[in-house]
Amino acid sequence: MRVKMKAKNFFSASISAVLMLLSAFSTNAQTQATKATVYFTSEITPESLVKIYKALGKEATGKVAVKISTGESAQSNHLRPELIGSLVHEVNGTIVECNTAYGGNRSNTAAHRRAIEQRGYGDIAEVDIMDADGYIDLPVTDTKYLQYNRVGSHLSNYDFLINLAHFKGHAMGGFGGVLKNQSIGIATPEGKTLIHTAGRYDDPRYVFQNPSGQDAFLESMAAAAQSVHDYFKGNTIYINVMNNLSVDCDCDGHPSAPQMKDIGILASLDPVALDKACLDLIFNHQSTAGDNSAPLVQRINGRHGAHIVDYAAEIGLGSLSYDLVDITNSSAVEPISVNGVQKYNVYGLDGVKILSNADNIDSLTPGIYIINGVKTQIK
């Protein structure tokens, strides 16, 4: 994989070294017919989230679902509303989730709605619990373990999916990124059980049974993620936020404290390349005092977690080969184009939209704004 990067004076020396290491590693990377592009920024802010979405060059159109994890408790490391709000507003999106298969405060729709309001997601957007009215079964291309993927019925109401995942460890899968968010995350409790048990059971009482072994579970996740990807026929983008890098998932109400520092945000149109790039950053991280990747590496390896990206590539969901493009230092305000005419979208720092597809920004009073995804000071 070839790494394109620009230096930035405050850029972490550790992250910079890892990116350079990945560049050197690329000469030995697996050759793919099509190499994916993965964008990276070390800044984890509302404006950088919008910026990396725009870097993908694919506009979210129609009715847009933004899939997140709402987190098991206020102590969980789920992505906070104040971080994601600007992106959700930018695409006029609906936050979507499904109920969990285990006993917790999100295992039924009424309890889940309360949790959503407690987390503050209802303050920034409409939130849709997609399995509140039942399920639909999506066809799967890889039928090794699953005959269908059972997902929330409201999925059919959406034209475009933004898979917005928090990348972190996971007690069962080793790690959770966009592949997990698009498989377990979109499945109903029965669908989650089918994935966890590799097609053996659909009764959530057996969700933590593992009759066919760990790899079968991981491969079932890959197959389910592929079914959702295929369902949207290319109308999907993928974003991983690498902050609060605990060994535990957001489904853990009392997660272990992260032992390594935040890394950044990565995005791609290829979910396999994206999760692979995040894994590479973890595995090639140069640990120092207070920034130790060893616990997370141990959690991933202990669950054979990286197998999911290998299998997802094998079944054709995406590529293991990618270019990593660092946009951290890209700060110029780029006008967007509507029918060939340059336009500006402007937000306040509170995430409220001030101008929509404006011809110019002359009306703005002095202050700091987010203009076409870039934090900008108007004097």
C-alpha positions as CSV (number, residue, x, y, z in Angstrom):
1,M,0.0,0.0,0.0
2,R,1.3,3.4,-0.9
3,V,1.0,6.1,1.8
4,K,0.5,9.7,0.7
5,M,1.1,12.1,3.6
6,K,1.9,15.7,4.4
7,A,3.8,16.7,7.5
8,K,2.1,18.8,10.2
9,N,3.9,20.4,13.0
10,F,1.7,19.1,15.7
11,F,1.3,15.6,14.1
12,S,2.1,12.9,16.6
13,A,5.6,11.5,16.0
14,S,4.2,8.0,16.9
15,I,1.4,8.1,14.4
16,S,3.8,9.6,11.7
17,A,6.2,6.8,12.3
18,V,3.5,4.2,12.0
19,L,2.3,5.7,8.7
20,M,5.8,5.6,7.3
21,L,6.2,2.0,8.5
22,L,3.0,1.1,6.7
23,S,4.4,2.7,3.5
24,A,7.5,0.6,3.7
25,F,5.3,-2.5,4.5
26,S,3.4,-1.8,1.3
27,T,6.1,-3.4,-0.9
28,N,5.1,-6.7,0.7
29,A,1.4,-6.2,0.7
30,Q,-1.0,-8.6,-1.0
31,T,-1.5,-7.6,-4.7
32,Q,-5.1,-6.9,-5.5
33,A,-6.8,-6.3,-8.9
34,T,-8.2,-3.0,-7.5
35,K,-6.5,-1.0,-4.7
36,A,-8.8,0.9,-2.4
37,T,-8.3,4.4,-1.1
38,V,-8.5,5.0,2.7
39,Y,-8.4,8.6,4.0
40,F,-6.9,9.5,7.3
41,T,-6.9,12.5,9.6
42,S,-5.3,12.6,13.1
43,E,-7.9,15.2,14.2
44,I,-11.0,13.9,15.9
45,T,-13.4,16.8,15.8
46,P,-16.9,17.4,14.3
47,E,-15.4,19.4,11.4
48,S,-12.8,16.7,10.6
49,L,-15.5,14.1,10.5
50,V,-17.4,16.2,7.9
51,K,-14.1,16.9,6.1
52,I,-13.2,13.2,5.7
53,Y,-16.8,12.5,4.5
54,K,-16.3,15.1,1.8
55,A,-12.9,13.7,0.9
56,L,-14.6,10.4,-0.2
57,G,-16.2,12.3,-3.1
58,K,-19.4,10.4,-2.8
59,E,-22.5,12.4,-1.8
60,A,-25.0,10.8,0.5
61,T,-28.3,11.3,-1.3
62,G,-32.0,10.3,-0.8
63,K,-33.0,9.2,2.7
64,V,-29.8,8.6,4.6
65,A,-29.3,6.2,7.5
66,V,-26.3,6.9,9.8
67,K,-25.6,3.6,11.6
68,I,-23.9,4.0,15.0
69,S,-23.8,2.2,18.3
70,T,-25.8,4.0,21.0
71,G,-23.7,2.4,23.8
72,E,-24.7,0.3,26.7
73,S,-24.3,3.0,29.4
74,A,-23.1,6.6,29.9
75,Q,-19.7,5.1,30.7
76,S,-19.4,3.2,27.4
77,N,-17.1,4.6,24.7
78,H,-19.8,5.1,22.0
79,L,-19.4,8.1,19.7
80,R,-20.8,11.1,21.4
81,P,-23.6,13.3,19.8
82,E,-21.4,16.4,20.0
83,L,-18.8,14.6,17.7
84,I,-21.2,13.2,15.1
85,G,-23.9,15.9,15.0
86,S,-22.3,18.1,12.2
87,L,-22.0,15.1,9.9
88,V,-25.5,13.9,10.6
89,H,-26.8,17.4,9.8
90,E,-24.6,17.7,6.7
91,V,-26.3,14.7,5.1
92,N,-29.8,15.3,6.7
93,G,-29.4,11.8,8.1
94,T,-31.4,9.7,10.4
95,I,-29.5,7.8,13.1
96,V,-30.3,4.1,13.0
97,E,-29.8,1.3,15.5
98,C,-31.2,-2.2,16.3
99,N,-32.1,-3.8,19.6
100,T,-29.5,-6.0,21.3
101,A,-29.7,-9.8,21.7
102,Y,-28.5,-9.8,25.3
103,G,-30.2,-8.6,28.5
104,G,-29.4,-4.9,28.9
105,N,-30.9,-1.5,28.6
106,R,-31.3,-1.7,24.8
107,S,-32.8,-5.2,24.4
108,N,-36.3,-4.0,23.7
109,T,-37.6,-0.9,21.8
110,A,-39.0,0.9,24.8
111,A,-35.9,0.6,26.9
112,H,-33.7,1.4,23.9
113,R,-35.6,4.6,23.2
114,R,-35.0,5.7,26.8
115,A,-31.3,4.9,26.5
116,I,-31.1,6.9,23.2
117,E,-32.6,10.0,24.9
118,Q,-30.3,9.6,27.9
119,R,-27.3,9.6,25.6
120,G,-28.5,12.8,23.9
121,Y,-28.9,11.4,20.3
122,G,-32.5,12.6,20.1
123,D,-31.2,16.1,20.5
124,I,-29.3,16.1,17.3
125,A,-31.4,14.0,14.9
126,E,-34.3,11.6,14.5
127,V,-33.3,8.1,15.7
128,D,-34.9,5.0,14.2
129,I,-34.8,1.6,15.9
130,M,-35.0,-0.4,12.7
131,D,-36.4,-3.6,14.2
132,A,-39.2,-1.8,16.2
133,D,-41.7,-3.2,13.7
134,G,-40.1,-6.5,12.8
135,Y,-37.5,-7.8,10.3
136,I,-36.7,-8.5,6.7
137,D,-34.4,-11.2,5.5
138,L,-31.6,-10.1,3.1
139,P,-30.1,-12.6,0.7
140,V,-26.5,-13.6,1.4
141,T,-23.9,-14.3,-1.3
142,D,-21.8,-16.5,1.0
143,T,-24.0,-19.3,2.2
144,K,-21.3,-21.3,4.1
145,Y,-23.1,-20.7,7.4
146,L,-26.0,-18.3,6.8
147,Q,-28.9,-18.8,4.5
148,Y,-30.1,-15.2,5.0
149,N,-29.3,-12.1,7.0
150,R,-32.2,-11.0,9.4
151,V,-32.2,-7.3,9.8
152,G,-34.5,-4.6,11.0
153,S,-37.4,-4.0,8.6
154,H,-36.9,-0.2,8.6
155,L,-33.7,-0.7,6.6
156,S,-35.8,-0.8,3.5
157,N,-36.8,2.8,4.2
158,Y,-33.3,4.1,3.3
159,D,-31.6,4.9,0.1
160,F,-28.1,5.4,1.5
161,L,-26.1,4.1,4.4
162,I,-23.3,5.8,6.3
163,N,-21.6,3.2,8.4
164,L,-20.1,5.3,11.2
165,A,-18.3,3.0,13.6
166,H,-16.2,3.4,16.7
167,F,-13.1,1.2,16.2
168,K,-12.1,-0.6,19.5
169,G,-11.6,-4.0,21.0
170,H,-14.4,-6.5,21.5
171,A,-14.7,-9.4,23.9
172,M,-16.0,-11.8,21.4
173,G,-14.9,-10.6,17.9
174,G,-11.4,-9.3,19.0
175,F,-12.2,-5.9,17.6
176,G,-15.2,-4.0,16.3
177,G,-15.1,-1.7,13.2
178,V,-17.3,-1.1,10.2
179,L,-17.7,-4.9,9.4
180,K,-19.1,-5.6,12.8
181,N,-21.3,-2.4,12.8
182,Q,-22.8,-3.5,9.5
183,S,-23.4,-7.1,10.5
184,I,-24.2,-7.5,14.2
185,G,-25.2,-3.9,14.4
186,I,-27.9,-4.0,11.7
187,A,-29.3,-7.5,12.6
188,T,-32.3,-8.0,14.8
189,P,-31.8,-10.0,18.1
190,E,-32.6,-13.1,16.1
191,G,-30.3,-12.1,13.3
192,K,-27.5,-11.4,15.8
193,T,-28.0,-14.9,17.2
194,L,-27.8,-16.5,13.8
195,I,-24.5,-14.6,13.2
196,H,-23.0,-15.5,16.6
197,T,-23.9,-19.1,16.3
198,A,-23.0,-19.4,12.6
199,G,-26.6,-20.1,11.5
200,R,-27.3,-22.7,14.2
201,Y,-29.8,-20.8,16.3
202,D,-32.1,-17.8,16.0
203,D,-33.3,-17.8,19.7
204,P,-31.4,-15.0,21.6
205,R,-31.2,-17.3,24.6
206,Y,-28.4,-19.1,22.7
207,V,-26.7,-16.0,21.4
208,F,-23.4,-16.7,23.2
209,Q,-23.2,-20.3,22.1
210,N,-20.4,-20.9,19.7
211,P,-21.1,-24.4,18.3
212,S,-19.0,-24.1,15.1
213,G,-16.0,-22.3,16.5
214,Q,-14.6,-18.7,16.5
215,D,-13.8,-18.5,12.8
216,A,-17.3,-19.6,11.8
217,F,-18.6,-16.6,13.9
218,L,-16.2,-14.2,12.2
219,E,-17.0,-15.5,8.8
220,S,-20.7,-15.2,9.5
221,M,-20.2,-11.5,10.4
222,A,-18.4,-11.0,7.1
223,A,-21.2,-12.7,5.1
224,A,-23.8,-10.6,6.9
225,A,-21.9,-7.3,6.3
226,Q,-21.6,-8.2,2.6
227,S,-25.4,-8.7,2.3
228,V,-26.0,-5.2,3.6
229,H,-23.3,-3.8,1.3
230,D,-24.9,-5.6,-1.7
231,Y,-28.4,-4.4,-0.6
232,F,-27.4,-0.7,-1.0
233,K,-25.8,-1.3,-4.4
234,G,-22.9,1.0,-3.8
235,N,-24.8,3.7,-1.8
236,T,-22.7,3.1,1.3
237,I,-19.7,4.9,2.8
238,Y,-17.6,3.7,5.7
239,I,-16.0,5.6,8.6
240,N,-14.0,4.4,11.6
241,V,-13.3,6.7,14.5
242,M,-10.2,5.4,16.4
243,N,-10.6,7.1,19.8
244,N,-11.1,5.6,23.3
245,L,-9.3,2.5,22.2
246,S,-10.4,0.2,24.9
247,V,-10.1,-3.6,24.7
248,D,-13.9,-3.6,25.3
249,C,-16.8,-2.9,23.0
250,D,-19.4,-0.1,23.4
251,C,-21.8,-2.9,24.4
252,D,-19.9,-3.1,27.6
253,G,-21.4,-0.7,30.2
254,H,-18.1,-0.7,32.2
255,P,-15.3,-0.9,29.7
256,S,-11.7,-1.2,30.6
257,A,-9.8,2.1,30.4
258,P,-7.9,2.6,27.1
259,Q,-4.2,2.0,27.4
260,M,-3.3,3.6,24.1
261,K,-3.9,7.1,22.8
262,D,-6.4,8.2,20.2
263,I,-5.2,7.7,16.6
264,G,-7.7,9.6,14.3
265,I,-10.5,9.1,11.8
266,L,-10.3,6.8,8.7
267,A,-12.8,6.6,5.9
268,S,-13.2,4.6,2.7
269,L,-15.7,3.3,0.2
270,D,-14.3,-0.2,0.9
271,P,-15.1,-1.7,4.3
272,V,-12.5,-4.4,4.2
273,A,-9.6,-2.0,3.3
274,L,-10.8,0.4,6.1
275,D,-10.9,-2.2,8.9
276,K,-7.6,-3.6,7.5
277,A,-6.0,-0.1,7.6
278,C,-7.1,0.4,11.2
279,L,-5.7,-3.0,12.2
280,D,-2.4,-2.2,10.6
281,L,-2.2,1.1,12.6
282,I,-2.8,-0.9,15.8
283,F,-0.4,-3.7,15.0
284,N,2.4,-1.4,13.8
285,H,1.9,1.1,16.6
286,Q,5.2,2.0,18.4
287,S,4.2,1.8,22.1
288,T,5.6,4.3,24.6
289,A,4.8,5.0,28.3
290,G,1.1,5.9,28.5
291,D,0.5,4.8,24.9
292,N,0.5,1.0,25.0
293,S,-1.1,-1.0,22.2
294,A,-0.2,-4.4,23.7
295,P,-3.5,-5.0,25.5
296,L,-5.6,-4.3,22.3
297,V,-3.2,-6.3,20.1
298,Q,-3.6,-9.2,22.6
299,R,-7.4,-8.9,22.6
300,I,-7.5,-9.0,18.8
301,N,-5.1,-11.8,18.4
302,G,-6.7,-13.8,21.3
303,R,-9.9,-13.9,19.3
304,H,-8.3,-14.4,15.9
305,G,-10.0,-11.1,15.1
306,A,-8.1,-10.2,12.0
307,H,-9.6,-13.3,10.3
308,I,-12.7,-11.3,9.5
309,V,-11.0,-9.0,7.0
310,D,-9.2,-11.9,5.3
311,Y,-12.4,-13.8,4.9
312,A,-14.3,-10.7,3.8
313,A,-11.8,-10.1,1.1
314,E,-12.0,-13.8,0.1
315,I,-15.7,-13.6,-0.5
316,G,-15.4,-10.4,-2.5
317,L,-16.6,-7.7,-0.1
318,G,-13.5,-5.6,-0.5
319,S,-9.7,-5.4,-0.8
320,L,-6.8,-6.0,1.6
321,S,-4.7,-3.6,-0.5
322,Y,-5.1,0.1,-0.1
323,D,-3.5,3.6,-0.4
324,L,-3.6,5.5,2.9
325,V,-4.1,9.2,2.1
326,D,-3.4,11.6,5.0
327,I,-5.6,14.7,4.8
328,T,-4.8,16.1,8.2
329,N,-2.9,19.1,6.7
330,S,-5.4,19.8,4.0
331,S,-7.1,23.0,5.3
332,A,-8.1,25.1,2.3
333,V,-11.9,25.7,2.0
334,E,-13.0,24.0,-1.1
335,P,-16.3,25.2,-2.7
336,I,-18.7,22.4,-3.5
337,S,-20.4,22.3,-6.9
338,V,-24.1,22.1,-7.6
339,N,-24.9,21.7,-11.3
340,G,-21.5,23.2,-12.0
341,V,-22.0,26.3,-9.8
342,Q,-19.8,26.7,-6.7
343,K,-21.7,26.7,-3.4
344,Y,-21.0,26.9,0.3
345,N,-22.5,25.0,3.2
346,V,-21.8,26.8,6.5
347,Y,-22.4,25.6,10.1
348,G,-21.8,27.2,13.5
349,L,-19.7,25.4,16.0
350,D,-22.9,24.2,17.7
351,G,-23.7,22.2,14.6
352,V,-26.6,24.5,13.4
353,K,-26.6,25.1,9.7
354,I,-26.3,28.8,8.8
355,L,-26.0,28.7,5.0
356,S,-27.1,26.0,2.6
357,N,-25.7,25.8,-0.9
358,A,-25.0,29.6,-0.8
359,D,-23.3,31.4,-3.7
360,N,-20.9,33.2,-1.4
361,I,-20.1,33.7,2.3
362,D,-20.2,37.5,2.3
363,S,-23.1,37.6,4.8
364,L,-21.1,36.0,7.6
365,T,-20.2,38.1,10.5
366,P,-16.7,37.8,12.1
367,G,-16.4,34.5,14.0
368,I,-15.4,30.8,13.6
369,Y,-17.5,28.6,11.3
370,I,-17.4,25.2,9.7
371,I,-17.4,26.0,5.9
372,N,-17.6,23.0,3.6
373,G,-16.3,20.8,6.3
374,V,-13.3,23.0,7.3
375,K,-13.1,25.0,10.5
376,T,-12.6,28.6,9.3
377,Q,-12.2,32.0,11.0
378,I,-14.0,34.9,9.3
379,K,-12.4,38.3,10.2
